[in-house]
């Protein structure tokens, strides 16, 4: 099951998905979570922990319920300029992009860490 398979039926996601073509959403997620200059999942996890979101990260790495992060909190960690740049590049409203990222990042980290740790390549 991939990241996109786990997307919920939330109104924010449905609204954003209607504006995003299926090929754009994976590109945005890849840019934030993978090779797009954020340093991959390990670097984002480190940024989150340094920013005071250690409890959330721990829940995402563990097997229990994922503690959510808000779109605003995630935007602060990633950098609002980076999120604004992505929103402009992919022509997606900033609030919708932030909401999708806040929804998907915990799931991506959870899926990438089935044994409670991120792989060294993440």
Secondary structure as GFF3:
##gff-version 3
##sequence-region A 1 122
A	DSSP	three_ten_helix	4	6	.	.	.	ID=ss1
A	DSSP	alpha_helix	11	19	.	.	.	ID=ss2
A	DSSP	alpha_helix	22	33	.	.	.	ID=ss3
A	DSSP	alpha_helix	40	50	.	.	.	ID=ss4
A	DSSP	alpha_helix	54	61	.	.	.	ID=ss5
A	DSSP	alpha_helix	71	78	.	.	.	ID=ss6
A	DSSP	alpha_helix	80	89	.	.	.	ID=ss7
A	DSSP	alpha_helix	94	112	.	.	.	ID=ss8
###
